[in-house]
Amino acid sequence: MNPFALILAAAFFTAVISGLFGMAGGLVFMGVIAVFLGVAEAMVVHGAVQSVSNSSRAWMLRGDVRWDILGWTAVGAVPAAGLMLAVAFLPSKAQLYLALGLLPLLLWLPRGWLAGDAEKPGHAVLCGAMVMGLNLSAGVAGPALDFFYVKTRLTRQQIVATKAVTMFASHLVKIVYFGVPLAKSAGLSGLPPLWFFVAAVPVSIAGTYVGTRLLRRFSDMGFKRYTRWLVTGIGAVYVWRGLSLLDLALL
């Protein structure tokens, strides 16, 4: 089967997951595309598809977006983006999978340990810096973002909507961060064909629609509890994958 068709199918199912949980979909999607593409190419494709998924999710839940939180988040994200541009870090595939796998540990910190609360301005600023830094290094920042939301008093709709706007902006920065150097060095021949990106738009929107409809069936408590277990299971698989790649590199 065409690998780009498989990636397109993954785009739909992971959009459903993100529409339902407000995260985890991006974590799964990055793991899938990293199997078929180089790290830089995977970052660009991930950013493009996830920006569609997140923007459509934000639009569908636009009445629930907490713009006050987003303002403080931007205060932390802008300098973090500048720092990452100065460093220009590109991880190996092993480092990428290990980072993806270890991120969910943030969700299991005891409530009294570094308890993030995006409703507090200082925490929102830190959230913006962490999310931007991780998104430009590991390609995904969902678990770190959720660390600042899972313990808030926000409803599940407010959490999903506000996180969607945050990640949409972060993915746009990621496309530029990895896309410009890629175009200058190796060119864009390693990216999927144009038809893939055209098809990814309705596929991602459809998956997001299904996920946001399912979101209505969840309770707020059930939503937060299942989110932690879902991303932890995914993280365990990625840690195993990262360690296996390290072993191969050492042979």
N, C-alpha and C positions, 0 to 999 in steps of 0.2 A: 504494500500500500504506500502511496505517496506520503513522505514524511510531513509535507506541508498540510496535507489533508488531516493527518493525525493531530498536528498542532492546532488546526482550525477546530477540530472536534473538542480538543482540550480547552480551547478558548471558550466554547459554549458552556461546558460543564463547570469550569472554574468560575465563569461569570455567575452561574447559578449559586455556587457556594458563596461567592463574595456578596451577592445580593441578599443571601440569607443571613450570613454571619458578619458581613461588613469587612471581612478579611479572610485569610486562609486560601482563597482562590488564587491570589497572586503568588502565594508560596508554592502551591501545587504547580501552577503554570510555569513558573521559572524553572522548577525541577524538570518538567517535561521538555521544554525547548532547549535546555542546556545539554540534553542528550544528543540533539541533532545539530546544534549550531555552536560556533565559537562563543566565548564569553562576551565579547563586545557586541557581536551580532545578536546574541540572546538578550542582552540588555536593551538594545534598540527595539527589537520585536516586542519584548515584554512591555516596555514603556508605551509603545504605540497602541497595542491591544488593550492594556490595562487603563490607559487614559480614556479610551472609548467607554469601557465598562464602568469606570468610576464617574465619568461625566454624566452618563445616562442615568446611573443610580442616583447621583446628586440631584438631577433634574426631576426624577420621579418622586423624590422625597424632599423637594426644595423647601417646603413649608416647615420642615423639621431641622434645617441647618442652623447651627449656633455660630453666627458670624462673629460674635464677640470673642469666642474661643479661637476662631481662625485668625483673627487679627493678631493676637498674642503669639500664636503659632508661627506666623510669618516673621515676627521679630527674631525668633531663634533660627528659622530656616535660612534666611538670606545670608548671614555671615558663615553658616556652616557650608553652604553651597560655594561661597568664595574660597573657603579653606580647602575644600575638596578639589576645586579647579586648580589651585596652586600645587597640590600634591600629585594630581593626575594618577591615581592608583587604579590598577586593573588586576583583579584577583585571578588566580588559577582556578580550574574547575574544582579541584579538591578543596581549596579555600572557600569557594562559593558554596559548595554543598555543606561544609562544616558550619559556616556562618548561618545558612538557612536552618540547619538542624538545631543549633544552639539558641537561636533567638526565642523560641517558645518558653525557655526556662524563665524568662522575665515574668511570665504570667503566673508562676508558682511561688513567687516571693511572698512570704507572710505579710499580712496586711500592715503590720507595724514597720516593715522593712522597706524603705524607699517607696512608700505607697504613692503612686502617681494619681493625680486628680486634675484632669484637663480644665476643670472649672476654675482652678486657681491660676491667676496670670503667670506667676513664676513657673509653675509646672507646665503650662502651655508653651512658654518660651523654650524650656528644656525639651519638651516634646518635639517642637519644630526642629531644633538642632539635631536631636537624635535621629528623627525620621529621615531628614535630608541626608545626614551623614551615612546612615545605613543603606538608604536607597541608592546612593551613588557608590557604595562599596560592595554590598551584598546583593543589590538589585531589588531587594524586598525589605519592607520595614513594618509589615502588618502587625507582628507580635509586639514590637516595641511601641507602636501606636496604640495597640489595644491595652498595653500596660497602663496608659494614662486615661483609659476610658472604662475599663471593665469594673472599676471600683467607684465610679461616679454615681450620681443620683439621676443621670439622664435616662430617658426612655430608650428602648432598643432602636426606635426609628431615628431619634436624635443622634445616637451613636453612629449608626450606619451612614446617615446623611452627612454628618460633619466629617467623619473619617473619609468619605468619598471625595469631598472637595479637597481635603488635605493631600490625599494620594494623587488626585488628578494633577494638581500643581507640581507635585514632586516628580511624577512620571514625565511631565513635559520637560523639566530640567534634565532628567536622566537621558532623554532622547538626544538633547543637544550635547550633553556631557560626553556621551559615548559615540554619538553619530558623527560629529564633526571630525574628531581625530581618525575615526574609521574611514571616512570618506577621503581624508587627506593621505592616509597611509596605504591601506589595502584596497580602497574603493568599496563600492556597495554590492559587488557581485556575490558576496556570501549571504546576502539577505534573501528572504523569500521573494518570489515574483510578485508583480503588481496585483495580480488577481487575488492573491492571498490577503493583502491589506484591504482591498475593496470588499471582499467577502467577510472579513473579520468585523467590519462595522455592524451589519445587521445581525450577525451571529452573536456578537458580544451584547448587543442591545436586547436581543431575544432572551439570552441567558439571564441577563440582569432583571428583565421583567418577570421571568419565572421565579427567580430568587426572592425578589421583593414581594411577590404575591405570597410565597410560602412564609415570609417573615411575619405576616399577620397572624399566623397560627401559633407562634411561639409566645410564651410568657417572658417577661423581662428576666426573671431569675433563671429559667431554663435556657434562655439565650446565652447568658453569661457563663453558665456552667458548661454547656456543650462546646462553646467556643474554645475553652481551655483544653479540653480533652481532644478535640479535633486537631488543633495545631500541634499538640504534644505528640500525637501519633505520627503525624506527618514529619515532625522534627526528628523523631527516632529513626525513621527510614533514611532521612537525608544525612544524619550523622554516620550511619552505616555506609552509605554511598561515598561520603567524603573520605572516610578512613580506608575504604577499599581502593580509592583512587590514589591515596597517599602511598599505600603499600605497593601499587603498581609502579608508581614513580620512583620508589626506592629500589626496585628490583634491577 
